Amino acid sequence: MQIKKYPVVMGLAFACFLYMIGHMFLPSTWTYCTMEKFDWSESQLALSLGFAGVFIILVQAFLIR
């Protein structure tokens, strides 16, 4: 493997991997927690994740330039 010649790149790839695990943790557990604790339906879950997605788009489009 060519990437082993560059230990800095391996470290960055590992950091990116850990970041993506942390980033995907919330949406994947959000459904189980809200269905169990608040007894939400699938449509309510979809609306809540869609609502969060719209705000993420707005922040990235207008607040972070």
Backbone as CSV, one residue per row, in Angstrom:
resi,resn,N_x,N_y,N_z,CA_x,CA_y,CA_z,C_x,C_y,C_z
1,MET,0.836,-1.190,0.000,0.000,0.000,0.000,0.874,1.244,0.000
2,GLN,0.555,2.142,-0.852,1.320,3.375,-0.990,1.086,4.333,0.176
3,ILE,-0.066,4.250,0.798,-0.419,5.213,1.845,0.416,5.012,3.113
4,LYS,0.971,3.828,3.302,1.790,3.572,4.483,3.084,4.378,4.484
5,LYS,3.476,4.881,3.325,4.685,5.706,3.236,4.471,7.080,3.858
6,TYR,3.227,7.472,4.041,2.892,8.805,4.542,2.096,8.675,5.844
7,PRO,2.768,8.661,6.976,2.060,8.461,8.246,1.105,9.604,8.596
8,VAL,1.396,10.800,8.118,0.493,11.927,8.390,-0.844,11.711,7.699
9,VAL,-0.811,11.199,6.495,-2.043,10.930,5.756,-2.837,9.827,6.447
10,MET,-2.128,8.818,6.975,-2.822,7.756,7.715,-3.509,8.323,8.957
11,GLY,-2.845,9.240,9.647,-3.450,9.869,10.817,-4.665,10.698,10.463
12,LEU,-4.567,11.434,9.358,-5.711,12.234,8.920,-6.879,11.356,8.483
13,ALA,-6.575,10.258,7.821,-7.639,9.341,7.403,-8.320,8.722,8.625
14,PHE,-7.547,8.387,9.639,-8.122,7.826,10.856,-8.975,8.861,11.585
15,ALA,-8.493,10.116,11.622,-9.272,11.179,12.256,-10.582,11.413,11.502
16,CYS,-10.537,11.353,10.185,-11.756,11.507,9.378,-12.726,10.356,9.643
17,PHE,-12.187,9.156,9.784,-13.011,7.987,10.096,-13.717,8.166,11.437
18,LEU,-12.987,8.609,12.460,-13.596,8.834,13.771,-14.639,9.944,13.728
19,TYR,-14.363,10.993,12.955,-15.322,12.081,12.800,-16.624,11.572,12.182
20,MET,-16.521,10.746,11.155,-17.725,10.246,10.488,-18.522,9.317,11.396
21,ILE,-17.849,8.539,12.230,-18.572,7.698,13.188,-19.365,8.575,14.150
22,GLY,-18.731,9.612,14.669,-19.423,10.529,15.570,-20.550,11.280,14.885
23,HIS,-20.331,11.624,13.631,-21.330,12.380,12.879,-22.570,11.537,12.591
24,MET,-22.391,10.254,12.339,-23.516,9.382,12.008,-24.199,8.796,13.237
25,PHE,-23.618,8.986,14.404,-24.177,8.402,15.621,-25.546,8.993,15.951
26,LEU,-25.681,10.298,15.891,-26.939,10.933,16.283,-28.116,10.541,15.390
27,PRO,-28.016,10.665,14.055,-29.177,10.273,13.251,-29.541,8.794,13.380
28,SER,-28.547,7.947,13.604,-28.862,6.518,13.687,-29.496,6.137,15.014
29,THR,-29.218,6.850,16.078,-29.833,6.530,17.369,-31.044,7.399,17.667
30,TRP,-31.212,8.472,16.938,-32.341,9.385,17.149,-33.672,8.660,17.002
31,THR,-33.771,7.797,16.004,-35.035,7.108,15.759,-35.398,6.182,16.907
32,TYR,-34.434,5.411,17.387,-34.721,4.479,18.477,-35.094,5.212,19.761
33,CYS,-34.356,6.265,20.077,-34.611,6.988,21.328,-35.967,7.676,21.317
34,THR,-36.305,8.349,20.236,-37.574,9.078,20.199,-38.771,8.137,20.097
35,MET,-38.603,7.017,19.414,-39.714,6.060,19.357,-39.949,5.427,20.722
36,GLU,-38.881,5.165,21.443,-39.016,4.513,22.749,-39.499,5.494,23.827
37,LYS,-38.888,6.667,23.865,-39.192,7.591,24.958,-40.453,8.411,24.717
38,PHE,-40.649,8.889,23.486,-41.761,9.801,23.203,-42.881,9.156,22.392
39,ASP,-42.700,7.903,21.977,-43.690,7.173,21.191,-44.031,7.904,19.891
40,TRP,-42.991,8.367,19.176,-43.186,9.057,17.912,-43.408,8.050,16.797
41,SER,-44.146,8.491,15.781,-44.366,7.654,14.601,-43.249,7.909,13.583
42,GLU,-43.260,7.133,12.517,-42.242,7.302,11.482,-42.332,8.666,10.821
43,SER,-43.544,9.178,10.629,-43.696,10.491,9.994,-43.175,11.602,10.894
44,GLN,-43.379,11.482,12.195,-42.841,12.484,13.113,-41.314,12.448,13.132
45,LEU,-40.749,11.260,13.056,-39.295,11.138,12.986,-38.751,11.766,11.707
46,ALA,-39.424,11.488,10.604,-38.983,12.056,9.331,-39.054,13.572,9.355
47,LEU,-40.106,14.124,9.929,-40.235,15.576,10.019,-39.145,16.178,10.911
48,SER,-38.836,15.517,12.015,-37.810,16.058,12.910,-36.436,16.040,12.250
49,LEU,-36.098,14.949,11.560,-34.807,14.907,10.873,-34.776,15.856,9.678
50,GLY,-35.904,15.999,8.979,-35.977,16.965,7.885,-35.844,18.392,8.375
51,PHE,-36.458,18.684,9.512,-36.354,20.010,10.123,-34.906,20.325,10.475
52,ALA,-34.225,19.362,11.064,-32.807,19.552,11.398,-31.975,19.730,10.133
53,GLY,-32.291,18.972,9.087,-31.566,19.093,7.827,-31.726,20.457,7.178
54,VAL,-32.931,21.002,7.239,-33.169,22.336,6.672,-32.343,23.381,7.421
55,PHE,-32.285,23.278,8.730,-31.488,24.234,9.486,-29.996,24.068,9.239
56,ILE,-29.548,22.860,9.021,-28.142,22.654,8.669,-27.831,23.318,7.333
57,ILE,-28.738,23.181,6.371,-28.561,23.827,5.065,-28.519,25.337,5.217
58,LEU,-29.438,25.884,6.016,-29.479,27.343,6.205,-28.203,27.860,6.882
59,VAL,-27.720,27.154,7.855,-26.491,27.579,8.532,-25.319,27.535,7.582
60,GLN,-25.195,26.463,6.810,-24.083,26.358,5.888,-24.190,27.342,4.739
61,ALA,-25.398,27.687,4.336,-25.572,28.593,3.205,-25.419,30.057,3.597
62,PHE,-25.867,30.426,4.787,-25.911,31.837,5.126,-25.008,32.254,6.283
63,LEU,-24.795,31.404,7.245,-23.980,31.795,8.396,-22.501,31.502,8.197
64,ILE,-22.192,30.410,7.485,-20.797,30.061,7.215,-20.528,30.389,5.754
65,ARG,-19.724,31.366,5.537,-19.467,31.762,4.143,-18.105,31.357,3.702
